[in-house]
Amino acid sequence: MKKLVVLTVVFMMVAVAGVFAWGGKSPAPTPPASSEPTMSQAGLPDLKGRTIVAVTENAYTPLNFVDPKTGQAMGWEYDAVNEIGKRLNAKIEWKLSSWDLMIQSVRDGQFDVGMDGITINDERKAQVDFSDPYMVSQQFMLVRADETRFADEKAFAADPKLLVGAQAGTTNFYVAVYNVLDGDEQNKRIKLFETFGATVQALISGDVDMVLMDAASSRGYIGANPGKLKTVGGPLGTEEFGFIFQKGSDLVAPFNMALASMKADGTLDKLNTKWFFEYQP
C-alpha cells in the first residue's frame, strides 16, 4: 500500500503532484459520524435524512486510518463521504470491515457504500456498482530508508533472495505478481499478510524487502515513520479508486452528483491539500 520520488496523484480529473495503498483494519476506535443532516444543496437529490451505512477498514493512510495521537478514525474518505452526506441531506453511519470481506458484504447488502482505496476493475464490476472515480494513483516500491541493493523493479526481480509483502486480493498483490515478478501467483517470494498495515510493519522489521503502494499512501507511511522508509523506482501501475455499492443501488447517481459538485466548488482540492500535503501524523 506506497514513495519519495516524483509521484503523481490525480484526483477526480484534478492533477495534483503528490506522493499515495490498500488497507488493513483497526476495529477499536469509533469512526466519526457526519453532522446532523440539513436540507440538501440546490441541484442535488434530497435524501430526506436517510441513514447511509458506510464501511471502511481503517488501515489505508491517509484515506482511512486511526490517528496515532488521538485514536480517532479519520482520513480523506471519511471527510469526503461525510461531506457527501451533508450535501444529500443524509446521515452517515460508519462501520468497519476487514478488506477480504468488504466487497462481498457490500454486494450482499450488509452496508450501503464501501471504500478502502478500492480499484475499479472489471472483475469487481461484476460484483458491485462503482461510483465515478474519486482518485487516480500509481503504484511505487516502498522500501526501508537504508535500502541499497536495488533501485527499480528489474533489479528487485533479479535477486531471488528479495521478498515482497502484499495483502491477498489487492491491486498491490497483482502488480507485484505481474509487473515485478514472473506472473506466478504462487511465487514464494511474495509473503502474504492479513492487512496492508501488517505488510508495512514487516518491511520495517526486515521480514520483507519491498511493499507496493500508491503515491499518496506512501507519503503517509513515510511521514508516520520518520527516517525508516523511502520509495525507489518509477510508477508500476495506474489505478482509479471508486466507492462501491450493491448492484442497482439508488445511491450511485446521488454520490456521483455530489462528487461532481465537490470538484466544481473546490472541495476536493481542499481535501487533497489537507490529507496529502498538510497532515502530519
Backbone as a ProteinNet text record, in pm:
[ID]
protein_1_A
[PRIMARY]
MKKLVVLTVVFMMVAVAGVFAWGGKSPAPTPPASSEPTMSQAGLPDLKGRTIVAVTENAYTPLNFVDPKTGQAMGWEYDAVNEIGKRLNAKIEWKLSSWDLMIQSVRDGQFDVGMDGITINDERKAQVDFSDPYMVSQQFMLVRADETRFADEKAFAADPKLLVGAQAGTTNFYVAVYNVLDGDEQNKRIKLFETFGATVQALISGDVDMVLMDAASSRGYIGANPGKLKTVGGPLGTEEFGFIFQKGSDLVAPFNMALASMKADGTLDKLNTKWFFEYQP
[TERTIARY]
83.4	0	91.1	330.2	337.7	473.3	604.4	741.2	784.2	917.6	960.2	1040.3	985.5	1044.5	948.8	947.6	847	725.3	619	498.7	382.3	288.6	175.1	46.4	-42.1	-174.4	-275.2	-374.6	-475	-607.7	-673.2	-797	-912.5	-1007.1	-1130	-1101.4	-1012.1	-977.1	-898.6	-851.6	-770.6	-628.9	-532.5	-395.3	-327.8	-268	-200.1	-68.8	41.9	167.7	160.8	182.4	169.7	256.2	246.1	320	228.1	110.1	-1.5	33.1	-244.2	-221.3	-345.9	-337	-455	-460.2	-575.6	-590.5	-573.3	-579.1	-588.7	-697.6	-705.8	-820.3	-785	-845.3	-825.4	-962.8	-1015.1	-1155.1	-1193.4	-1097.4	-1134.3	-1191	-1122.9	-1173.2	-1307.4	-1387.7	-1517.4	-1502.8	-1543.7	-1532.1	-1619.3	-1583.1	-1660.6	-1793.8	-1894.7	-2024.8	-2033.7	-2115.6	-2135.9	-2223.5	-2227.7	-2313.5	-2459.2	-2548.7	-2690.3	-2730	-2813.9	-2848.5	-2923.4	-2893	-2966.5	-3025.7	-3093.8	-3150.7	-3039.5	-3061	-2959.4	-2935.3	-2817.5	-2781.1	-2859.8	-2875.6	-2952.8	-2895.9	-2983.5	-2942.5	-2903.4	-2895.9	-2860.5	-2983.6	-2987.5	-3100	-3111.1	-3231.5	-3256.8	-3296.5	-3210.2	-3237.8	-3316.5	-3360.2	-3457.1	-3413.2	-3286.9	-3238.7	-3209.8	-3210	-3185.6	-3050.4	-3045.6	-2920.1	-2849.9	-2725.2	-2643.2	-2533.9	-2529.7	-2430.5	-2305.7	-2197.7	-2072	-1970.1	-1887.6	-1790	-1651.3	-1553	-1413.6	-1330.6	-1195.4	-1110.5	-1017.7	-993.4	-907.2	-761.2	-709.2	-568.4	-505.6	-552.3	-501.8	-470.8	-367.2	-325.7	-292.2	-342.1	-426.2	-573.8	-618.2	-759.8	-848.3	-808.8	-883.4	-786.6	-780.1	-682.1	-717.9	-643.7	-661.6	-544.9	-574.9	-470.1	-392.3	-259.8	-181	-179.1	-208.5	-206.5	-336.6	-448.4	-579	-659.4	-623.3	-702.5	-830.6	-847	-968.7	-954.6	-1061.1	-1065.1	-1084.9	-1006.3	-1012.7	-954.3	-950.1	-887.5	-968.8	-911.1	-971.3	-1111.2	-1124.6	-1254	-1359.3	-1320.7	-1415.9	-1467.6	-1376.3	-1418	-1504.9	-1465.1	-1538.7	-1680.6	-1695.1	-1828.3	-1916	-1857.5	-1937.3	-1988.2	-1904.3	-1946.3	-2055.1	-2042.2	-2146.3	-2277.8	-2272.9	-2394.9	-2460.7	-2382.6	-2438.3	-2505.4	-2439.2	-2492.6	-2618.7	-2633.3	-2750.7	-2858.7	-2838.4	-2931.1	-2947.5	-2832.8	-2831	-2739.1	-2762.6	-2678.5	-2587.7	-2457.2	-2362.4	-2335.9	-2358.6	-2328.4	-2209.5	-2099.4	-1974.7	-1961.7	-1915.4	-1886.1	-1747.3	-1690.2	-1560.2	-1571.5	-1485.2	-1479.7	-1337.4	-1299.2	-1170	-1178.4	-1064.1	-1061.7	-1117.4	-1081.5	-1119.8	-1270.4	-1343.7	-1489.2	-1567.1	-1498.3	-1568.8	-1653	-1594.3	-1668.7	-1788	-1766.8	-1876.5	-1988.3	-1952	-2054.6	-2135.6	-2071.2	-2145.7	-2232.5	-2175.9	-2252.7	-2379.1	-2368.5	-2481.6	-2576.7	-2546.1	-2637.6	-2618.6	-2508.4	-2484.2	-2452.6	-2388	-2355.8	-2402.1	-2427.1	-2475.6	-2364.1	-2249.9	-2137.4	-2007.8	-1911	-1782.4	-1668.7	-1558	-1440.9	-1317	-1205.8	-1078.3	-970.7	-979.1	-892	-915.6	-1042.1	-1077.1	-1062.9	-975.8	-950.3	-1068.8	-1107.9	-1215.9	-1160.8	-1217.1	-1178.8	-1298.9	-1286.2	-1399.9	-1443.9	-1348.9	-1384.8	-1472.9	-1438.1	-1518.5	-1649.1	-1647.6	-1771.5	-1877.1	-1834	-1929.3	-1998.9	-1942.1	-1998.6	-2069.9	-2018.1	-2073	-2077.8	-2153.5	-2152.3	-2050.3	-1983.6	-1886.2	-1939.3	-1894.4	-1914.5	-1818.3	-1830.8	-1726.8	-1596	-1481.2	-1353.6	-1339.8	-1294.8	-1267.7	-1118.5	-1036.5	-892.2	-825	-715.2	-632.4	-491.6	-432.2	-299.9	-213.9	-84	11.9	82.6	123.8	193.4	344.2	406.1	550.4	606.9	738.9	806.9	847.2	785.5	820.1	923.6	1035.4	1144.6	1195.7	1285.9	1348.8	1442	1459.6	1536.3	1681.6	1736.5	1876.7	1895.7	1790	1797.7	1891.7	1991.1	2085	2099.3	2034	2052.7	1980.9	1877.1	1802.5	1742	1721.8	1665.3	1548.4	1513.2	1396.7	1347	1235.6	1172.8	1257.3	1338	1421	1530	1593.4	1697.2	1637	1516.6	1449.5	1420.5	1363.4	1327.1	1448.5	1563.6	1683.9	1747.9	1713.4	1772.8	1672.8	1691.7	1593.4	1580.4	1671.9	1665.1	1568.1	1530.3	1445.8	1299.4	1228.1	1087.7	999	877	778.9	661.9	614.1	497.9	372.8	262.2	137.1	17.8	-96.9	-224	-298.9	-339.6	-403.9	-526.1	-542.1	-660.1	-657.7	-547	-538.9	-465.2	-481.1	-407.2	-257.3	-212.2	-70.2	-16.2	-95.7	-56	-40	-138.4	-134.2	-26.1	-0.1	109.6	242.6	257.4	380.2	398.6	290.3	297.8	330.8	257.9	265.4	356.2	382	465.9	607.8	626.6	759.6	817.9	741.3	791.9	751	729.8	718.7	576.4	476.6	338.8	282.8	360	315.6	256.3	126.6	62.2	101.7	166.9	214.6	363.2	420.7	563.6	596.8	695.3	729	800.3	834.4	895.3	790.4	663.3	555.4	505	518.4	471	338.5	234.5	100.9	73.6	1.2	-36.7	-185.4	-245.5	-389.3	-428.9	-342.4	-374.3	-258.4	-288.2	-184.1	-85.6	-138.8	-50.9	49.3	8	98.3	212.7	185.7	293.6	398.6	353.7	448.3	531	469.1	544.1	645.8	608	701.2	820	793.1	900.5	996.1	941.5	1024.9	1109	1051.9	1122.9	1220.1	1218.3	1311.8	1262.5	1136	1082	1057.3	1032.8	1024.1	1108.8	1132.5	1224.2	1156.6	1030.1	960.3	810.8	736.7	590.3	548.1	452.1	399.8	288.8	292	195.5	173.7	52.9	27	95.8	110.4	193.9	146.8	16.4	-33.2	-15.4	-45.5	-29.4	117.5	202.8	346.5	389.3	340.2	375.3	327.1	207.9	154.3	238.5	279.1	359.1	500.3	557	689.5	684.4	578.4	563.5	540.8	470.5	440.1	558.5	660.2	778.5	904.5	932.4	1044	1177.5	1245.4	1377.4	1380.3	1264.5	1260.9	1225.6	1158.9	1107.9	1139	1140.3	1155	1094.5	1083.4	1039.5	1153.6	1152.2	1252.3	1183.7	1250.6	1197.9	1083.3	1027.7	917.6	784.3	676.7	542.5	530	460.9	446.1	303.5	212.8	74.4	-12.4	-116.8	-210	-346.6	-413	-543.3	-637.5	-767.2	-871.4	-945.8	-971.6	-1044.9	-1189.7	-1282.1	-1422.5	-1490.7	-1601.9	-1686.3	-1764.5	-1792.4	-1866.8	-2004.8	-2101.9	-2240.9	-2296.3	-2403.3	-2473.3	-2523.1	-2525	-2574	-2712.9	-2729.2	-2858.5	-2889.1	-2792.9	-2817.1	-2862.6	-2960.8	-3009.3	-2919.1	-2808.9	-2716.6	-2606.1	-2586.1	-2475	-2488.1	-2604.7	-2623.7	-2611.4	-2675.5	-2658.3	-2512.3	-2440	-2298.6	-2219.8	-2246.8	-2174.8	-2204.1	-2328.9	-2365	-2297.4	-2293	-2227.4	-2077.3	-2015.3	-1872.7	-1845.6	-1931.1	-1913.4	-1924.1	-2016.9	-2032.5	-1912.4	-1853.7	-1736.6	-1613.7	-1606.8	-1498.5	-1516.3	-1639.7	-1666.5	-1641.2	-1671.4	-1656.5	-1524.2	-1434.4	-1302.2	-1288.2	-1395.7	-1388.7	-1289.5	-1286.7	-1192.3	-1048.4	-1024.4	-889.9	-848.6	-941.8	-911.7	-882.1	-959.1	-934.5	-798.4	-764.2	-634.5	-520.8	-532.9	-429.4	-420.1	-535.2	-537.7	-470.2	-504.9	-461.9	-331.3	-298.4	-178.1	-60.2	-84.7	23.6	37.9	-72.4	-66.2	-67.7	-134.8	-148.8	-13.4	14.2	136.2	98.1	127.4	90.3	169.2
-102.9	0	112.5	197	341.8	414.4	659.4	674.3	820.8	860.7	999.9	1034	1002.6	1037.9	1136.5	1150.2	1235.7	1149.2	1172.5	1091.4	1176.5	1115.6	1192	1125.2	1200	1151.8	1243.2	1184.2	1263.7	1238.2	1343.1	1327.1	1383.9	1295.4	1336.9	1438.4	1401.9	1484.1	1608.1	1613.5	1726.6	1676	1722.1	1674.2	1740.9	1659.8	1712.2	1637.2	1706	1637.1	1585	1457.3	1402.5	1281.2	1232.2	1111.8	1011.1	844.4	760.7	618.7	304.3	167.3	91.1	-20.6	-95.2	-109.5	-133.1	-114.8	-234.7	-210.4	-307.2	-260.9	-306.8	-268.4	-248.3	-150.1	-124.9	-113.6	-221.8	-226.9	-148.1	-107.9	-48.4	92.6	189.4	327.1	340.7	431.5	457	559.5	524.6	618.6	741.2	855	977.2	971.3	1027.5	1037.9	1172	1177.3	1306	1392.8	1520.6	1609	1581.2	1631.5	1608.5	1660.7	1584	1623.6	1756.9	1833	1955.5	1941.1	2043.6	2036.1	2020.8	1934.4	1911.7	2039.3	2047.7	2167.1	2175	2296.4	2320	2238.6	2173.3	2095.3	1952.6	1916	1779.2	1707.8	1574.6	1499.6	1520.5	1523.7	1535.7	1397.5	1335.9	1202.8	1206.2	1326.5	1344.4	1278.2	1295.3	1244.7	1096.6	1032.3	887.6	851.6	738.9	688.8	601.4	633.1	556.5	488.6	356.3	280.2	264.4	327.9	328	240.6	168.3	78.4	105.5	96.4	109	16.8	28.3	-67.1	-3.2	125.4	198.7	155.6	128.5	89.1	134.1	243.9	288.4	437.3	471.2	610.8	672	794.4	881.5	878	769.6	761.9	726.1	624.9	586	521.2	572.3	523.3	575.7	528.4	575.3	666.7	790.1	886	835.9	822.2	768.8	860.7	988.1	1083.2	1082.4	1068.9	1083.7	954.7	852.6	730.5	745.3	858.3	884.9	834.1	772.1	729.9	852.2	861.8	980.4	950.8	1052.4	1037.8	1101.4	1099.3	1160.8	1105.5	973	912.4	946.2	952	993.9	1134.4	1226	1364.4	1374.7	1304.7	1314.2	1260.3	1144.2	1083.1	1158.4	1208.5	1291.8	1416.9	1475.1	1592.5	1555.2	1438.7	1391.9	1377.2	1322.9	1309.8	1443.5	1544.4	1677.5	1731.3	1713	1769.3	1698.9	1573.2	1496.5	1489.9	1561.9	1554.4	1409.7	1345.8	1208.5	1200.4	1104.5	1081.2	961.4	977.8	869.7	794.7	665.3	578.9	490.6	502.6	434.7	297.9	201	66.8	26.1	-80.4	-131.6	-274	-307.6	-442.6	-472	-598.7	-637.6	-628.1	-606.1	-591.4	-714.4	-834.6	-954.6	-979.8	-912.7	-931.3	-810.8	-701.8	-577.3	-582	-624	-624.4	-718.3	-836.6	-932.4	-877.2	-812.3	-762.2	-649	-563.3	-459	-522.2	-617.9	-688.7	-750.6	-805.6	-875.1	-780.6	-650	-553	-528.7	-577.6	-554.2	-407.2	-340.6	-198.9	-130.1	0	74.4	119	156	203.8	161.5	120.9	78.7	155.1	166.2	238.5	189.7	180.9	143.2	159.1	268.1	282.6	167.9	139.3	20.5	50.8	-24.6	-5.4	-51.8	29.5	-5.7	-101.2	-222.4	-315.1	-401.1	-472.8	-548	-661.1	-727.3	-836.5	-786.2	-672.3	-616.9	-558.4	-503.9	-451.2	-559.8	-683.4	-794	-821.6	-772.2	-798.2	-677.5	-557.8	-436.7	-325.8	-221.2	-99.6	-2.3	72.9	173.2	313.4	405.3	547.4	587.9	712.2	768.5	767	762.1	764	891.3	875.8	993.4	1017.4	923.8	937.8	845	890.4	807.1	807.7	690.1	683.7	580.2	587	493.5	417.6	294.7	209.8	235.3	242.6	258.7	157	143.5	49.5	120.6	79	131.5	38	95.3	14.8	80.3	12	72.1	185.7	280.9	400.5	370.5	262.1	229.5	128.7	103.7	4.5	50.5	-33.7	-2.8	-117.7	-230.3	-347.9	-337.1	-256.9	-241.3	-102.5	-53.2	80.9	80.5	-36.9	-47.2	-191.2	-215.2	-346.7	-454.9	-418.5	-518.5	-570.9	-480.1	-522.7	-605.6	-568.6	-647	-787.7	-798.2	-928.9	-1017.5	-956.6	-1033.4	-1098.1	-1054.6	-1109.2	-1202.2	-1333	-1428.3	-1426.3	-1357.7	-1351.9	-1244.6	-1151.9	-1039.8	-1080.7	-1034.1	-1070.6	-946.7	-965.5	-857.1	-893.5	-795.5	-816.6	-766.2	-838.7	-799.5	-852.4	-792.1	-838.6	-908.9	-1031.3	-1111.9	-1041.8	-1051.1	-998.7	-850.4	-782.7	-639.4	-610	-485.5	-443	-454.6	-422.9	-430.1	-571.1	-671	-810.6	-841.3	-802.4	-836.9	-759.7	-635.4	-560.9	-627.1	-674.6	-744.9	-871.1	-945.2	-1070.9	-1046.7	-953.8	-941.7	-829.1	-728.4	-616.9	-623.8	-703.1	-712.1	-852.4	-954.3	-1091.1	-1163.7	-1293.7	-1375.6	-1411.5	-1351.6	-1382.8	-1502.8	-1564.6	-1680.9	-1634.9	-1650.1	-1604.7	-1687.8	-1800.2	-1883.5	-1861	-1760.5	-1732.5	-1718.1	-1793.6	-1794.9	-1667.2	-1580.6	-1453.1	-1351.8	-1385.6	-1298.7	-1350.1	-1269.3	-1304.4	-1232.5	-1308.4	-1252.5	-1216.2	-1105.1	-1056.8	-1023.7	-1023	-1001.7	-857.5	-763.4	-622.1	-553	-438.1	-361.9	-306.8	-262.5	-211.7	-315.9	-442.6	-550.4	-566.8	-543	-553.5	-445.4	-325.1	-216.4	-245.7	-298.9	-334	-444.4	-538.8	-645.1	-587.1	-486.5	-418.9	-350	-273.8	-201.2	-296.9	-411.2	-506.9	-595	-587	-663.5	-800.3	-831.7	-961.5	-968.7	-854	-844.5	-725.3	-713.8	-610.6	-500.2	-519.5	-418.5	-438.5	-328.5	-330.6	-233	-271.9	-180.6	-96.4	32.4	124.9	244	296.5	414.5	534.8	640.5	754.2	823.1	848.6	923.6	847	717.1	638.6	621.1	614.6	608.2	727.9	843.8	967.3	960.3	904.2	891.9	800.8	685	592.1	643.9	712	771	876.8	958.5	1061.2	1003.4	889.9	827.9	751.2	725.5	650.6	725.2	840.2	925.9	851.7	867	808.9	659.6	595.5	449.7	401.2	484.2	438.2	538.1	487.8	571.9	496.4	560.1	493.1	492.5	390.7	381.5	346.2	377.4	341.3	428.9	393.5	468.5	400.5	458.3	400.2	265.6	171.6	36	3.7	93.1	68.2	185.2	209.7	319.1	261.2	316.3	265.3	379.4	356.1	450.8	393.8	478.1	436.9	484.3	400.4	438.5	384.7	447.5	393.1	275.5	174.4	57.5	51.4	-4	-14.1	-149.4	-191.3	-310.4	-286.2	-390.7	-378.6	-315.1	-214.5	-147.7	-46.4	-13.7	81	217.2	274.9	407.6	518.5	481	581.6	619.8	540.7	566.8	704.3	732.1	860.6	979.3	977.6	1089.4	1110	1000.5	1013.3	1077	1034.5	1091.9	1240.3	1279.2	1419.6	1501.2	1445.2	1516.2	1528.9	1422.5	1429.3	1536.3	1542.1	1642.8	1783.8	1803	1935.6	1971	1871.3	1894	1924.4	1866.9	1901.3	2044.2	2077.3	2207.9	2322.7	2304.3	2416.5	2415.9	2323.2	2322.4	2240.6	2173.4	2095.6	1980.2	1912.4	1802.4	1852.2	1968.4	2026.9	2050	2100.6	2128.4	1999.4	1893.2	1764.9	1708.7	1721.6	1672.8	1744.1	1875	1953.6	1915.7	1902.3	1869.4	1736.3	1631	1497.4	1453.4	1511.7	1466.6	1562.1	1682.7	1778.2	1841.6	1859.1	1930.1	1837.1	1722.5	1635.5	1582.9	1594.7	1542.3	1441.8	1312.1	1210.1	1225.6
0	0	0	-91.2	-118.2	-141.1	-175.2	-213.6	-231.4	-203.2	-204.1	-330	-445.8	-573.2	-634.1	-767.8	-828.8	-849.9	-772	-776	-820.1	-890.3	-936.2	-895.1	-830.4	-793.5	-859.1	-923.5	-989.7	-922.9	-878.6	-803.7	-883.3	-921.6	-987.3	-1097.1	-1188.7	-1303.3	-1264.4	-1137.3	-1093.5	-1076.9	-1154	-1144.7	-1026.7	-939.5	-822.4	-808	-785	-758.7	-617.2	-597.4	-465.5	-446.1	-325.1	-300.3	-228	-274.8	-212.9	-191.1	-95.1	-58.6	-45.8	-20.4	16.4	167.2	221.3	363	451.8	581.7	688.4	781.1	907.7	988.5	1133.6	1194.7	1337.4	1400.8	1460.5	1499.1	1622.9	1706.1	1834	1824.9	1758.4	1760.4	1690.7	1740	1678.9	1567.7	1443.3	1332.3	1354.8	1296	1315	1242.8	1302.2	1236.2	1167.2	1063.1	997.7	1086	1059	1135.6	1102.4	1183.5	1159.4	1021.2	949.7	813.8	809.1	706.4	677.9	539.8	491.7	357.6	255.4	154.9	53.4	-25.8	-87.1	-161.9	-292.1	-339.2	-461.5	-576.3	-649.6	-766.2	-736	-607.1	-569	-512.9	-525.4	-468.5	-317.9	-267.4	-124.5	-72.3	9.2	60.6	191.1	231.4	340.3	472.3	506.9	634.4	638.5	524.5	516.1	579.5	649.8	705.6	602.5	573.4	480.6	561.9	557.7	632.9	546	591.1	516.3	587.8	510	569.6	512.5	600.2	559.5	647.4	638.7	709.5	812	799.6	894.5	889.2	768.2	760.1	629.4	572.7	443.7	449.8	522.2	538.6	402.3	371.1	452.7	412.3	347.1	308.6	426.9	502.6	622.3	718.6	841.7	937.2	1076.1	1175	1312.5	1346.9	1384.2	1417.5	1539	1526.1	1638.2	1760.2	1740.2	1851.7	1930.5	1860.2	1924.5	1934.1	1854	1850	1770.3	1701.4	1625.2	1482	1431.5	1292.1	1204.2	1098.4	1013.3	876.8	789.6	659	547.9	429	310.7	285.1	287.9	257.2	362.1	488.3	592.1	562.9	538.4	513.8	389.4	283.7	157.5	172	235.9	246.4	345.2	453.6	544	472.7	387.6	309.9	210.1	147.4	55	129.4	252.3	331.5	357.7	391.9	414.8	289.3	176.5	52.1	4.9	43.2	0.3	108.3	221.4	333.8	380.3	408.7	457.6	578.5	666	782.6	754.2	775.5	750.9	880.9	878.8	993	955.4	1028.6	992.1	1058.5	980	1027.7	978.5	1038.7	998.5	947.5	852	797	754.3	757.9	701.6	549.8	486	340.3	269.4	316.2	242.7	243.5	333.2	338.9	286.3	258.2	230.1	103	-8	-134	-124.9	-68.5	-54.1	33.4	144.6	236.1	173.4	94.3	23.2	-85	-156.7	-260.4	-203.1	-80.9	-19	54.6	54.8	113.4	261.5	320.1	462.8	489.9	392.1	401	272.7	281.7	165.8	72.1	129.5	49.2	117	35.2	89	24.9	98.3	46.4	119.9	45.6	105.4	-1.9	-77.5	-192.6	-289	-320.3	-399.5	-548.5	-613.5	-755.8	-838.9	-933.5	-1025.8	-1130.8	-1140	-1246.7	-1285.1	-1395.7	-1449.7	-1357.5	-1291.6	-1202.4	-1088.7	-1031.2	-921.5	-972	-1094.6	-1152.5	-1168.1	-1178.5	-1190.1	-1057.3	-947.2	-814.7	-754.8	-781.4	-720.6	-824.8	-793.5	-874.9	-816	-903.1	-861.2	-884.3	-801	-829.5	-939.7	-984.9	-1070.1	-992	-1060.5	-987.8	-904.2	-781.2	-698	-682.4	-733.8	-721.8	-821.6	-877.8	-964.9	-908.2	-895.4	-835.3	-905.2	-878.7	-935.3	-824.2	-854	-758.6	-764.3	-646.6	-635.7	-536.7	-536.4	-447.9	-318.7	-208.2	-76.1	-14.5	31.9	87	214.9	283	400.8	357.8	444.9	410.9	378.2	432.2	407.8	294.2	214.8	107	-4.6	-39.4	-148.2	-248.1	-222.8	-308.9	-442.3	-450.3	-575	-580.2	-703.1	-720.8	-817.2	-870.7	-958.9	-957.8	-1027.1	-1023.8	-1090.8	-1191.5	-1260.4	-1168.1	-1094.5	-1000.8	-888.2	-844.3	-740.3	-790.7	-910	-964.7	-987	-1014.8	-1047.1	-925.6	-805.6	-684.5	-616	-625.9	-571.6	-420.5	-351.1	-205.4	-155.6	-244.4	-203	-198.8	-94.9	-74	-79.3	-128.5	-131.9	-41.1	35.2	120.8	52.4	65.3	-1.1	76	49.4	104.4	-7.1	14.4	-89.8	-147.4	-278.8	-345.2	-373.6	-341.7	-365	-494.5	-542	-659.9	-636.2	-515.5	-483.6	-506.4	-468.2	-488.3	-636.6	-716.6	-858.5	-933.6	-893.5	-956.2	-921.8	-798.8	-759.7	-843.1	-863.2	-937.9	-1084.9	-1147.4	-1293.2	-1342.5	-1259.4	-1304.5	-1249.9	-1145	-1083.8	-1098.5	-1064.4	-1067.5	-1196.3	-1187.7	-1309.1	-1349.7	-1284	-1319.2	-1247	-1160.4	-1084.3	-951.8	-933.1	-810.5	-688.9	-710.3	-600.1	-572.1	-635.6	-617.5	-468.3	-422.2	-280.1	-235.1	-329.2	-290.7	-244.4	-259.8	-213	-78.7	23.7	156.4	183.3	216.6	233	379.3	396.6	528.9	528.7	646.5	655.5	629.1	661.8	641.6	573.1	514.7	449.6	551.3	666.4	770.5	815.5	817.1	857.7	758.6	629.1	530.2	554.4	591.4	616.3	740.8	845.5	965.2	936.4	850.6	811.8	734.8	653.4	580.3	677.1	770.8	866.7	950.9	987.8	1072.8	995.5	861.4	780.4	738.1	761.2	721.2	570.7	506.9	361.2	318.3	188	138.6	58.7	24.2	-55.3	-41.8	-44.9	-49.1	-157	-238.3	-340.1	-280.2	-312.8	-253.2	-345.8	-343.7	-424.6	-362.6	-442.7	-404.6	-277.4	-265.6	-150.4	-20.7	-22.4	99	134.2	32	58.5	140.6	98.6	169.9	314.9	335.8	470.1	557.8	504.9	584.2	606.9	508.1	525.6	636.5	635.3	737.9	875.7	881.6	1011	1068.2	984.3	1027.5	985.5	1048	1005.7	1000.2	886.8	871.4	846.8	834.3	820.7	680.9	601	471.8	360.7	238.1	120.2	2.1	-112.4	-233.4	-333.6	-420	-525.6	-656.3	-768.1	-899.2	-943.7	-1057.9	-1116	-1094.6	-1147	-1130	-1200	-1135.4	-1187.9	-1228.8	-1209.9	-1248.6	-1209.7	-1286.7	-1258.5	-1228.2	-1127.6	-1087.6	-1051.4	-1075.6	-1035.8	-915.7	-815.8	-697.5	-707.3	-659.4	-655.9	-531.5	-491.8	-385.9	-443.7	-361.9	-410.1	-346.2	-423.9	-382.3	-427.3	-363.1	-409.4	-551.1	-631.9	-769.3	-771.9	-858.1	-871.7	-764.3	-679.8	-570.7	-622.8	-552.7	-591.7	-537.8	-472.1	-419.2	-518.3	-621.7	-713.5	-778.4	-835.5	-904.5	-809.2	-689.8	-596.9	-555.2	-528.6	-491.7	-605.2	-728.1	-842.5	-857	-835.5	-845.6	-735.8	-614.5	-504.6	-529.1	-579.4	-612.5	-717.5	-818.8	-923.4	-866.1	-772.6	-712.7	-626.5	-559.8	-475.8	-560.7	-677.1	-769.5	-818.9	-856	-916.3	-820	-692	-598.2	-522.2	-558.6	-497.8	-371	-326.6	-203.1	-214.4	-329.1	-346	-341.7	-400.4	-393.3	-248.6	-167.9	-27.1	49.5	21.6	87.1	47	-81	-128.3	-56.9	-46.2	21.4	167.9	233.6	376.6	405.5	330	365	299	184.1	114.5	126.5	179.5	188.1	326.9	398.2	526.5	647.4	637.8	754	800.6	928.4	988	1095.7	1073.1	1171.4	1301.1
[MASK]
+++++++++++++++++++++++++++++++++++++++++++++++++++++++++++++++++++++++++++++++++++++++++++++++++++++++++++++++++++++++++++++++++++++++++++++++++++++++++++++++++++++++++++++++++++++++++++++++++++++++++++++++++++++++++++++++++++++++++++++++++++++++++++++++++++++++++++++++++++++++++

